[in-house]
């Protein structure tokens, strides 16, 4: 068999990628050599692979700078409404290849690097992931930045420059072990420190009310140092900014307290202030009420709002007022989108600035705040909702507590006027939760203080209206919207799967990259023999490439002609990795029972990180690795079944495994996964989905036709009915022999012979207090998996379903999502106008 083409060879075949002119190649080589020479003159005389990476990164960065400056100049001159996307997480992954793709430089760089005797893919692998996020919420923010730039919006991402991102996961004896992610160790070529925009942030202190107004006094100050990262749109010469704040102690920190002789201690204590931006909290869908986390949330909000107001005041247009105390036009020039409740303090902080500092009267300030802010809800799990102790606020943010009380009072007065005597409604709708520990419900604060509230998939937005915020929906139904999530097709198709992107472009042109709905043009070609062959061939090449990667990096040998059954996402009970485990054990038992029977070979890959403090999630990882060590070493099983735990799942690993997947597992209990976005990535990259009617799976089934997905299990209504009846796991355990056998094997130590009761907590949970009803969907899941096997035996029909799925995935572009936010929430229109490139004079 002919050796498959490398990704770079594939790229050269895709004429639509804009074949580089020789001038570009020569220019890139020259620039690369200049950067390399500069590095070596400074340091050494032998170049390492990392030197080559930095030389290339700086070469590519040079191409960004002119466009970046021009874009910002363009915004300053036109003064459009600016969009501020506030998030505590931006899960960016690697930047080099994405920048080359978006600037149309990839072929030129490829050729230049090749001429210099180097391999581009090898250099790309040197870059660290920017892992400043946990999972879906942080990756969504990154996709949104790409789409906002591609749609020409004057948008800014604001967050925290964590010194340590999501931990690196090592698997030791089958257990997860965490390592610090020192991602800045070798420097970050994509960021630019902006000390000239450093801003103070205040904590603690006391509040003084006087006839002149309110003062927040005796505070501790921490400085916020901004670091800017360019965000290029796709070939439109727009370059937006992601600004991440880093905490810095002021130079007089602790030195004004008359601590005689305590100078050394005072300087060492600077760390206390600077710890604010030290590390990302590694929880996904779980609230941990730590003071340092509340400090992070206020830190990003306070620095960002000062920046927003500075930019508003200095804009060329806006108010004619010479001292600019007029904030009337603020909501016409500023939109603030809150990514979950983590930046909810933007609401009281904007009120504090307007009322205390700018002397705007309360009602006017409240109107401005509501018109400016909008809130995206990301989860309905009660344990994920942020509920901060009032006592912590009292100490850390005393003025904000007063403002929140005042907001709540007015809100409750309003509700009481509409529903006289309904005290239970007042209790349910209050921002302050009474009880042994009084708490602030940040979601309620967000709903009250925003003009728009959205869920992230249709089913989730309905649950938000009908349960989580039911009372608020009855009060203001017009406030509630749906914005189904999406993914950027640049990173998640063109960059990670150039073979498939090229195959599609040959058939329908390259317009789909900025208008993914054009994939519909593939539908009439679903029976086209050449297309069926090419799509199958690309998938096989991707599988071979991923197999080689696993063998090289992880010394794992797998059968590339087996079905790649992939389940990658954060480890959580609601995502039901345990349901997958039960299926694997069932397959194993069937092979053992009848080894001669024809069997569709599978390689089951499960990957994802567990929050370090989440005991059950860590046990789930140990179970997967333990099942693997039994199954993979059983000679009777041979090549028919392999179980691989994918270590350290992250953006850069997703870019490798998703294009190689045949089957995508999206099996959360109906009503628990708000949207999911991995599901969309798999669909776009030619995997078929086995899933429940949850999150965006519902809309995927609607777009492609339910018959083109493998849908199984309880719907939301069934789950609710089972809750009313009472879920009894033992009923299923007693009725289903294969389930009982699998559970008994886990329980007896069949998979942990050296520690027979290793998994007693897991079995106990499944039998006695499983909130996510794993056993209730087991039978339907196993039957559905048998249908997957049946279709996989017919490669032509399988591939036709794949093509139908790809053709119907257009809705799930983040370009569509952002266009909807822009029109329905922010009140701006996307534009496909190209800013002129830096080498052309401006109009």
TIDREN-311900 format. One record per residue (C-alpha): x, y, z; residue number from 1. Coordinates in steps of 0.001 Angstrom, whole numbers, plus 500000, padded with zeros to 6 digits. Layout:
BEGIN
X,Y,Z,NUM;
...
END
This chain:
BEGIN
500000,500000,500000,1;
501319,503466,499081,2;
502535,505554,501991,3;
499790,508068,502937,4;
500476,511704,502138,5;
501665,513874,504991,6;
499415,516704,506100,7;
501725,519202,504423,8;
501568,517292,501118,9;
497768,517286,501420,10;
497781,521014,502037,11;
499746,521625,498847,12;
497096,519681,496926,13;
494307,521871,498235,14;
494531,524643,495692,15;
491888,526581,497615,16;
494330,527036,500483,17;
495923,529822,498465,18;
499169,528353,497153,19;
501967,530565,498350,20;
503871,532617,495817,21;
507638,532165,495739,22;
508005,535697,497084,23;
506191,534684,500283,24;
508450,531661,500731,25;
511632,533698,500288,26;
510301,536343,502654,27;
509434,533765,505345,28;
512882,532150,505015,29;
514601,535491,505352,30;
512568,536466,508399,31;
513047,533030,509987,32;
516826,533233,509571,33;
516875,536739,511008,34;
514951,535634,514127,35;
517088,532509,514499,36;
520298,534523,514172,37;
519066,536966,516820,38;
518325,534103,519235,39;
521694,532442,518681,40;
523793,535604,518810,41;
522272,536262,522220,42;
522750,532793,523625,43;
524512,529892,521977,44;
525795,528787,518637,45;
523916,525511,518250,46;
520184,525740,517500,47;
517789,523384,519285,48;
514368,522408,517907,49;
512890,524895,520387,50;
515019,527683,518864,51;
513549,526802,515477,52;
510028,526866,516921,53;
510524,530333,518422,54;
512107,531644,515223,55;
509062,530463,513271,56;
506594,531765,515877,57;
508238,535191,515772,58;
508233,535140,511966,59;
504503,534418,511928,60;
503898,536976,514685,61;
505552,539637,512512,62;
502761,539089,509974,63;
500143,539702,512667,64;
501458,542947,514081,65;
500667,545293,511188,66;
497140,543912,510884,67;
496681,544093,514659,68;
497679,547769,514821,69;
495566,548623,511795,70;
492490,546838,513162,71;
492675,548702,516470,72;
493232,552002,514631,73;
490211,551211,512454,74;
488052,550658,515588,75;
489321,553871,517156,76;
488383,555840,514044,77;
484982,554210,513432,78;
484092,553869,517137,79;
481788,550872,516686,80;
479923,549281,519595,81;
482467,547110,521383,82;
481787,543602,522635,83;
483472,542488,525853,84;
483453,538736,526438,85;
484263,538182,530134,86;
485388,534703,531080,87;
487512,533146,533814,88;
488597,530569,531241,89;
490008,530704,527713,90;
491060,527216,526617,91;
493149,528292,523608,92;
495406,525300,522929,93;
498272,526003,520511,94;
498481,529201,518488,95;
501125,528748,515759,96;
499183,526646,513259,97;
495921,528512,513865,98;
497659,531811,513112,99;
499248,530466,509901,100;
495862,529101,508780,101;
493967,532323,509509,102;
496607,534512,507848,103;
496906,532207,504818,104;
500598,531622,505552,105;
500644,527883,506071,106;
501879,526831,502642,107;
504582,529498,502557,108;
505832,528493,506012,109;
505635,524816,505121,110;
507728,525309,502001,111;
510224,527678,503654,112;
510736,525340,506623,113;
511087,522373,504262,114;
513721,524229,502225,115;
515643,524812,505449,116;
515690,521042,506062,117;
513143,521143,508900,118;
509702,519608,509446,119;
506835,521983,510219,120;
504748,519406,512098,121;
507705,518622,514361,122;
508072,522308,515241,123;
504328,522647,515883,124;
504568,519825,518450,125;
507042,521859,520542,126;
504475,524530,521405,127;
502786,524250,524808,128;
498988,524323,524946,129;
497598,527456,526585,130;
495439,525390,528944,131;
493661,528260,530673,132;
490390,526368,530910,133;
488790,523176,532179,134;
486661,522016,529280,135;
483624,523123,527312,136;
483106,526580,528837,137;
486723,527657,528307,138;
486993,526130,524833,139;
483705,527794,523823,140;
485249,531165,524733,141;
488226,530381,522471,142;
485977,529397,519531,143;
483926,532566,520077,144;
487049,534750,519867,145;
487908,533154,516508,146;
484383,533719,515177,147;
484096,537298,516466,148;
487328,538211,514658,149;
486241,536352,511508,150;
482896,538213,511564,151;
484673,541570,511922,152;
483199,542419,515341,153;
485053,544916,517557,154;
485371,542323,520294,155;
487700,541755,523228,156;
488187,538633,525342,157;
489009,539501,528971,158;
490298,536954,531484,159;
493162,535956,533786,160;
496690,535093,532733,161;
497085,532048,534976,162;
500713,531201,535576,163;
499613,527556,535856,164;
496787,526306,533643,165;
494876,523029,533914,166;
497197,520414,535449,167;
499028,517886,533316,168;
497611,514421,533907,169;
499915,511461,534380,170;
498605,507942,534843,171;
500646,506051,537461,172;
499608,502465,538283,173;
496242,503238,536700,174;
495593,506301,538884,175;
495508,509961,537860,176;
498397,511991,539234,177;
498455,515770,538717,178;
501495,517811,537691,179;
501693,521605,537562,180;
501316,523008,534042,181;
504281,525394,533852,182;
503246,526530,530381,183;
505195,529825,530493,184;
508514,528160,531367,185;
510077,528922,527960,186;
508161,532162,527395,187;
505052,532856,525332,188;
505772,534320,521875,189;
502141,535355,521317,190;
501631,537727,524242,191;
502663,541368,524670,192;
502848,542820,528179,193;
501239,546277,528413,194;
502572,547802,531660,195;
501372,551247,530523,196;
497778,550047,531068,197;
498384,548590,534548,198;
495425,549221,536877,199;
494761,549049,540630,200;
492235,546595,542116,201;
490991,547041,545689,202;
490112,544432,548332,203;
488972,544419,551995,204;
488700,547834,553706,205;
485559,549522,555025,206;
482732,551675,553713,207;
482035,555257,554812,208;
478712,556971,554053,209;
478835,560766,554079,210;
476855,563676,552561,211;
479414,563774,549693,212;
478632,560144,548877,213;
480042,556707,549608,214;
483741,555969,550039,215;
485449,552551,550123,216;
488488,553162,552359,217;
491574,551446,553834,218;
491644,548867,551038,219;
494497,546594,550039,220;
495625,547258,546479,221;
496754,544686,543937,222;
497892,545814,540493,223;
496513,544218,537351,224;
499077,543972,534551,225;
497561,543330,531115,226;
499030,540899,528592,227;
497575,541137,525085,228;
497311,538230,522650,229;
496292,538855,519011,230;
493201,537023,517741,231;
493230,536869,513910,232;
490055,536439,511900,233;
490060,534046,508949,234;
491730,535835,506029,235;
489951,539155,506591,236;
492956,541094,508000,237;
491038,541678,511252,238;
493088,541048,514389,239;
491244,541433,517696,240;
492664,541301,521218,241;
492454,538893,524111,242;
493597,540785,527223,243;
494563,538642,530207,244;
495342,540213,533584,245;
498260,539193,535812,246;
498410,540163,539498,247;
501317,542296,540668,248;
501989,543649,544161,249;
502478,547443,544373,250;
506041,548437,545284,251;
504995,549721,548696,252;
503121,546473,549441,253;
503174,545837,553201,254;
506002,548375,553602,255;
503779,551189,554922,256;
502731,549098,557957,257;
505221,550271,560576,258;
506862,546837,560586,259;
510287,547854,561878,260;
512911,545549,560416,261;
510201,543577,558601,262;
511445,544686,555181,263;
512508,541214,553952,264;
509252,539662,555173,265;
507284,542442,553485,266;
508986,541851,550133,267;
508443,538084,550452,268;
504763,538731,551203,269;
504349,540230,547718,270;
503602,536629,546734,271;
500323,536808,548652,272;
499019,539505,546300,273;
500503,537867,543217,274;
498932,534483,544040,275;
495644,535806,542621,276;
496697,534927,539062,277;
498839,531923,539983,278;
496586,528963,539138,279;
493358,527963,537389,280;
490830,526245,539671,281;
490552,522763,538110,282;
486829,522165,538704,283;
484408,521545,535864,284;
480711,521876,536759,285;
481446,522150,540481,286;
481481,525140,542862,287;
484210,525327,545505,288;
483675,528429,547659,289;
487283,529417,548245,290;
488275,533010,549018,291;
491118,532953,546464,292;
488598,532070,543748,293;
486331,534988,544737,294;
489414,537227,544593,295;
490131,535973,541056,296;
486551,536703,540026,297;
486640,540260,541356,298;
490175,540852,540069,299;
489281,540181,536419,300;
486027,542155,536683,301;
487475,545241,538387,302;
490446,545545,536022,303;
488269,544924,532945,304;
485587,547460,533858,305;
488181,550189,534422,306;
489566,549359,530966,307;
486103,549405,529359,308;
485255,552774,530897,309;
488627,554282,529981,310;
488089,553194,526367,311;
484505,554514,526390,312;
485580,557904,527737,313;
488487,558353,525356,314;
486557,557355,522259,315;
486406,560025,519549,316;
482602,559994,519550,317;
480261,559214,522414,318;
479196,562153,524558,319;
479870,565743,523577,320;
480313,566404,527302,321;
483889,567719,527884,322;
484357,565920,531250,323;
482349,562903,530051,324;
480127,562258,533021,325;
477394,561399,530547,326;
476913,557635,530524,327;
473600,557733,528617,328;
475231,556273,525512,329;
477217,553627,527402,330;
474947,550685,526393,331;
475067,551882,522760,332;
478854,551598,522781,333;
479458,548666,525159,334;
478132,545109,525439,335;
479367,542884,528278,336;
478748,539152,527947,337;
479140,537137,531158,338;
480393,533599,530442,339;
478528,531831,533279,340;
478263,533485,536728,341;
482036,533603,537315,342;
482247,537279,536200,343;
478878,538156,537836,344;
480566,540805,539990,345;
480642,542952,536837,346;
477047,543898,537727,347;
477654,545357,541241,348;
481075,546699,540168,349;
479572,548656,537262,350;
476936,549971,539692,351;
479675,550964,542157,352;
481583,552898,539512,353;
478483,554633,538121,354;
476959,555543,541499,355;
479960,556072,543804,356;
482582,557343,541361,357;
480685,558891,538442,358;
477774,560133,540628,359;
475058,558781,538324,360;
471756,558380,540203,361;
470819,554831,541191,362;
467888,554227,538854,363;
469753,555602,535827,364;
472843,553516,536754,365;
470693,550398,537087,366;
469113,550988,533669,367;
472582,551408,532099,368;
473907,548281,533838,369;
470994,546095,532707,370;
471172,547316,529108,371;
474937,546634,529022,372;
475149,543178,530609,373;
473961,539800,529333,374;
474376,536395,530980,375;
475009,532935,529529,376;
474007,530008,531734,377;
476109,526876,531252,378;
474717,524296,533647,379;
471652,523160,535557,380;
473534,520963,538053,381;
472861,522391,541529,382;
476394,521624,542778,383;
477814,523866,540031,384;
475850,527008,540950,385;
477905,529697,542676,386;
476567,530543,546132,387;
479051,532714,548047,388;
478863,533143,551844,389;
477773,536661,552814,390;
480483,536618,555503,391;
483186,536297,552825,392;
481781,539291,550919,393;
481519,541343,554092,394;
485256,540963,554616,395;
486553,541025,551018,396;
484118,543323,549175,397;
482075,545279,551744,398;
480765,547915,549321,399;
479690,545288,546801,400;
477710,543519,549524,401;
475814,546752,550249,402;
475107,547220,546550,403;
473887,543630,546182,404;
471546,544118,549174,405;
470188,547288,547564,406;
469697,545573,544185,407;
467929,542687,545933,408;
465695,544977,547987,409;
464416,546807,544919,410;
463985,543512,543074,411;
461957,541961,545923,412;
459831,545116,546284,413;
458992,544770,542584,414;
458108,541071,542915,415;
456021,541712,546083,416;
454031,544399,544247,417;
453212,541942,541464,418;
452551,538932,543721,419;
451213,540337,547014,420;
451463,537928,549940,421;
453479,535279,548045,422;
456338,535051,550573,423;
457545,531727,549215,424;
458048,533326,545813,425;
460092,536111,547447,426;
462258,533520,549190,427;
462787,531563,545943,428;
463638,534692,543928,429;
465912,536464,546414,430;
469595,536980,545612,431;
470260,536288,549301,432;
469616,532740,550486,433;
468721,532602,554154,434;
469867,529682,556298,435;
472573,528603,558729,436;
475012,530303,556358,437;
473599,533240,554419,438;
474679,533036,550782,439;
474603,535153,547639,440;
473094,533335,544652,441;
475185,534643,541757,442;
472856,533228,539093,443;
469931,535232,540492,444;
472138,538357,540516,445;
472996,537723,536846,446;
469381,537234,535778,447;
468203,540387,537568,448;
471132,542513,536330,449;
471077,541472,532639,450;
468820,542377,529714,451;
469283,538919,528168,452;
469766,535457,529622,453;
470567,532518,527369,454;
471060,528793,527546,455;
473471,527022,525182,456;
471229,524485,523383,457;
467490,524476,522758,458;
466688,521749,525294,459;
468875,523434,527914,460;
467261,526842,527355,461;
463838,525222,527864,462;
464996,523619,531141,463;
466369,527012,532214,464;
462938,528582,531647,465;
460868,525725,533052,466;
462891,524818,536131,467;
466113,526637,537102,468;
464788,530198,536564,469;
461054,529416,536311,470;
459981,532317,538584,471;
462191,534772,536708,472;
460815,533567,533369,473;
457256,534205,534574,474;
458339,537726,535552,475;
460222,538648,532348,476;
459767,536006,529620,477;
461215,538317,526932,478;
464606,538239,528681,479;
465193,534525,528016,480;
466785,533280,524793,481;
468545,530275,523302,482;
471926,530417,521610,483;
472984,526915,520616,484;
476754,526537,520947,485;
479054,526075,517970,486;
482693,525372,517144,487;
485116,527149,514808,488;
485517,525206,511541,489;
488981,526711,511106,490;
490558,524871,514040,491;
488122,521959,514115,492;
488179,521055,510418,493;
490735,522910,508278,494;
493548,522818,510859,495;
492990,519392,512431,496;
491703,517525,509360,497;
493242,518984,506174,498;
492535,515750,504277,499;
488783,515973,504861,500;
488742,519751,504313,501;
490459,519198,500939,502;
488085,516421,499916,503;
485118,518702,500696,504;
486692,521708,498926,505;
487233,519655,495749,506;
483494,518984,495629,507;
481903,522277,496756,508;
484648,524936,496829,509;
486075,526592,499928,510;
483155,528870,500891,511;
482116,526475,503672,512;
485059,527603,505812,513;
483314,530910,506538,514;
479734,529726,505861,515;
479477,526197,507191,516;
475844,525870,506050,517;
477304,525364,502547,518;
478133,521787,503626,519;
474492,521104,502657,520;
475812,521033,499058,521;
477235,517584,499878,522;
473761,516066,500360,523;
473097,515451,496642,524;
476536,513758,496484,525;
475808,511189,499209,526;
475776,508391,496569,527;
478786,509751,494654,528;
481202,506793,494549,529;
484303,508996,494381,530;
483213,510991,497433,531;
482373,507843,499419,532;
485793,506432,498560,533;
487651,509664,499405,534;
485885,510223,502729,535;
486599,506617,503769,536;
490215,506956,502625,537;
490774,510169,504619,538;
489329,508511,507747,539;
491601,505495,507306,540;
494656,507745,506884,541;
493717,509670,510025,542;
493359,506394,511920,543;
496767,505196,510715,544;
498315,508494,511720,545;
496751,508384,515192,546;
497793,504745,515636,547;
501376,505700,514806,548;
501161,508579,517303,549;
499909,506287,520099,550;
502654,503786,519361,551;
505393,506420,519261,552;
504333,508570,522223,553;
502619,506049,524498,554;
504047,502683,523372,555;
500489,501429,522752,556;
499891,499214,519733,557;
496378,499205,518285,558;
494618,497725,515273,559;
493912,500592,512827,560;
491227,498586,511031,561;
489176,498257,514230,562;
486333,500658,515001,563;
487711,503660,516916,564;
485117,504141,519644,565;
485993,507430,521373,566;
484700,508927,524632,567;
486692,512063,525488,568;
485519,514801,527866,569;
485973,515732,531539,570;
485375,512776,533858,571;
482080,513305,535662,572;
479302,511025,536919,573;
476717,512871,534788,574;
478738,512206,531605,575;
478431,508489,532433,576;
481829,507098,531530,577;
480627,504255,533808,578;
477913,503337,531288,579;
480668,502955,528677,580;
482640,500771,531129,581;
479656,498475,531601,582;
479356,498100,527829,583;
483064,497287,527489,584;
482787,494599,530164,585;
479673,493211,528449,586;
481554,492975,525109,587;
484462,491283,526905,588;
482156,488724,528489,589;
480488,487995,525134,590;
483855,487378,523466,591;
484922,485074,526319,592;
481637,483211,526148,593;
481863,482549,522385,594;
485384,483289,521099,595;
484688,481746,517668,596;
481807,484107,516905,597;
482408,486876,514319,598;
482954,490097,516144,599;
483393,493713,515010,600;
486804,494649,516404,601;
486845,497816,518530,602;
489420,500034,520108,603;
487634,501887,522892,604;
489412,505095,523852,605;
488372,506998,526953,606;
490105,510196,527976,607;
489623,513191,530218,608;
490769,514801,533437,609;
489168,514405,536847,610;
489055,517360,539253,611;
491786,516593,541835,612;
489291,516606,544722,613;
486588,514550,542976,614;
486983,511061,544466,615;
484428,509275,542278,616;
485883,510707,539046,617;
489332,509439,540043,618;
487862,506013,540779,619;
486289,505999,537302,620;
489728,506546,535730,621;
491155,503722,537821,622;
488292,501477,536682,623;
488939,502229,533005,624;
492672,501518,533315,625;
491965,498342,535319,626;
489494,497047,532734,627;
492136,497820,530103,628;
494843,495849,531840,629;
492597,492762,531964,630;
491067,493045,528468,631;
494258,494041,526642,632;
496247,491083,528016,633;
493660,488370,527492,634;
494906,486138,524623,635;
491368,484911,523878,636;
490308,488490,523131,637;
493303,489277,520930,638;
492661,492095,518455,639;
488875,492054,518900,640;
488771,494509,521804,641;
491245,497001,523196,642;
490677,499587,525925,643;
492926,502640,525949,644;
492874,505469,528468,645;
494091,508580,526613,646;
496401,510335,529040,647;
496350,514124,529469,648;
493426,514872,527137,649;
493690,518523,526061,650;
493063,520698,522986,651;
496153,519512,521074,652;
495261,515849,521699,653;
491634,516460,520672,654;
492953,517804,517351,655;
494601,514393,516778,656;
492002,511944,518067,657;
488779,513545,516773,658;
489683,513239,513044,659;
490503,509558,513653,660;
487277,508614,515472,661;
484591,506366,513982,662;
482149,506522,516906,663;
481525,509498,519184,664;
480079,508801,522641,665;
477711,511492,523994,666;
475842,509561,526650,667;
474994,511935,529528,668;
471692,511437,531357,669;
469023,513427,529476,670;
468717,516903,530976,671;
472247,517162,532423,672;
474644,518183,529607,673;
473788,521801,528786,674;
475055,521522,525198,675;
478308,519714,524628,676;
480640,520863,521857,677;
482838,517785,521423,678;
479721,516157,519911,679;
479825,518808,517123,680;
483563,518343,516477,681;
483119,514599,515957,682;
480133,515128,513654,683;
482074,517586,511486,684;
485064,515217,511320,685;
483250,512139,510060,686;
482403,510135,513181,687;
478905,508815,513888,688;
477308,509632,517237,689;
475902,507285,519838,690;
474032,509476,522262,691;
471091,510360,524430,692;
468571,513088,523628,693;
470535,515633,525639,694;
472164,518992,524964,695;
472944,519734,521326,696;
472570,516031,520418,697;
468858,516842,520076,698;
469556,519459,517411,699;
472176,517272,515706,700;
469522,514566,515325,701;
467077,517176,514026,702;
469566,518492,511446,703;
470827,515103,510176,704;
467719,513025,510844,705;
467521,510851,513968,706;
468036,507780,511769,707;
471558,509026,511002,708;
472600,509031,514645,709;
472452,506188,517170,710;
469992,507681,519659,711;
469054,505633,522716,712;
467781,505851,526258,713;
465491,507922,528409,714;
464306,511357,527301,715;
464008,514204,529833,716;
460336,513279,530429,717;
461301,509660,531185,718;
463961,510786,533656,719;
461422,513042,535400,720;
458862,510209,535502,721;
461467,507846,536964,722;
462305,510466,539609,723;
458664,510717,540595,724;
458350,506929,540754,725;
461703,506483,542518,726;
464772,505064,540727,727;
465630,501605,541990,728;
468946,500404,540542,729;
468545,496888,542021,730;
465482,496298,539853,731;
467714,496496,536723,732;
470565,494596,538383,733;
468206,491710,539193,734;
466449,491723,535799,735;
469460,491964,533423,736;
471923,489048,533696,737;
474686,490713,531627,738;
474473,493842,533788,739;
474582,491771,536962,740;
477611,489836,535698,741;
479497,493056,534859,742;
478692,494713,538187,743;
479626,491562,540112,744;
482977,491415,538298,745;
483759,495019,539273,746;
482591,494301,542806,747;
484453,490987,543291,748;
487837,492313,542211,749;
487954,490569,538826,750;
489487,493779,537433,751;
491509,494531,540585,752;
492792,491141,541810,753;
495438,492712,544055,754;
492818,494948,545702,755;
489501,493080,545555,756;
487428,495848,547151,757;
489102,498664,545178,758;
485826,499603,543480,759;
483417,499123,546377,760;
482585,502868,546415,761;
481749,502781,542700,762;
479476,499740,542990,763;
477835,501126,546126,764;
477102,504396,544308,765;
475690,502597,541252,766;
473392,500408,543368,767;
472311,502831,546082,768;
472697,506499,545191,769;
473231,506997,541477,770;
471748,510415,540614,771;
472436,509778,536924,772;
470619,506450,536547,773;
473310,504495,534703,774;
471490,501145,534989,775;
468225,502607,533656,776;
469847,503200,530244,777;
472104,500100,530171,778;
469795,497822,528194,779;
468977,500422,525526,780;
472658,501396,525279,781;
473922,497849,524728,782;
471204,497222,522112,783;
472092,500477,520371,784;
475783,499522,520348,785;
474801,496280,518586,786;
473212,498406,515839,787;
476497,500345,515585,788;
478336,497044,515030,789;
475824,495992,512403,790;
476258,499168,510362,791;
480059,499136,510725,792;
480071,495744,508960,793;
478823,497584,505851,794;
481522,500206,505168,795;
479688,501793,502245,796;
476473,502409,504202,797;
478507,503583,507217,798;
480359,506135,505062,799;
477130,507372,503481,800;
475797,508088,506979,801;
479072,509868,507734,802;
478647,512086,504660,803;
475049,512882,505641,804;
476261,513883,509096,805;
479018,516133,507742,806;
476568,517697,505282,807;
474161,518522,508120,808;
476685,519876,510620,809;
476637,523464,509260,810;
474376,524784,512032,811;
477074,524001,514597,812;
479566,526642,513476,813;
480376,529227,516147,814;
480053,531780,513307,815;
476292,531085,513331,816;
476192,531231,517137,817;
478033,534564,517269,818;
475879,536034,514485,819;
472856,535271,516693,820;
474447,536815,519815,821;
475380,539878,517755,822;
471867,540451,516388,823;
469687,539317,519299,824;
471741,540359,522340,825;
474508,542829,521462,826;
472682,544843,518809,827;
475497,544808,516241,828;
475747,543425,512692,829;
478566,541113,511625,830;
480460,542329,508575,831;
482361,540392,505927,832;
484318,543499,504925,833;
488061,543011,504753,834;
490208,545587,506454,835;
492931,546466,503904,836;
496171,544561,504646,837;
499071,546487,506195,838;
500990,546676,502894,839;
498169,548649,501195,840;
497403,552294,501910,841;
494206,552870,503881,842;
491165,554370,502180,843;
END
